[in-house]
Amino acid sequence: MIDTIVIATDGSASVTRAVDVALDLAEQFDASVHALSVVDEGEVESAPDSVREDMRHALQERGGEAVVDVQSAADRDVTAVVREGRPANEISEYAREVDADVVATGTRGRHGENRFLIGSVAERVVRTCPVPVLTVRQLEGENGDSGGDDAAVGAEA
């Protein structure tokens, strides 16, 4: 039984399909949904001092827009959260805090020798998250990104 789903989103094109799949899953199980976006503290800290606060604000705003997009796509209430930290750690920690049954995230499909790479954040979440992780690859041609030749949905426990 799936009661709580966390959708990890950065608002990128590669997560759009993951949002749709996760919301369908929530509908099937009548699960509660949490949309989580994480401002990468490493990205902020690596910025020059003179623009660090502006960058933090811009990334928080983008994260807020990403979770609002999930709320807009849903046919149910969605808890929207924006955090700052290391994305994979924050996603795993949030999943523990809300007692999530599954975390859904998007991946960028790869071709050739890179086909086993699913993205550094998604890969770390799959490896470290205490709950199953549903990874959803963007289809080729969606939103102008080349994602691979077939739909790929994977779940890791």
Number of C-alpha atoms within 10 A of each C-alpha: 7 14 14 20 26 30 29 31 26 25 19 11 17 24 24 24 18 24 25 15 19 24 26 15 16 21 15 10 13 15 19 18 26 24 26 26 27 24 24 18 15 12 14 20 13 9 14 10 11 8 10 15 14 13 17 19 13 13 22 19 13 19 25 22 17 25 25 18 17 25 19 12 14 18 12 15 11 21 15 21 17 20 18 17 15 15 24 22 16 21 28 23 15 20 25 14 9 12 15 21 18 23 30 26 28 28 25 22 25 17 12 7 7 9 12 10 14 19 14 12 17 24 15 16 26 23 15 17 22 18 18 19 26 24 26 28 25 27 20 16 11 13 13 9 14 16 22 18 13 11 13 14 14 11 13 14 12
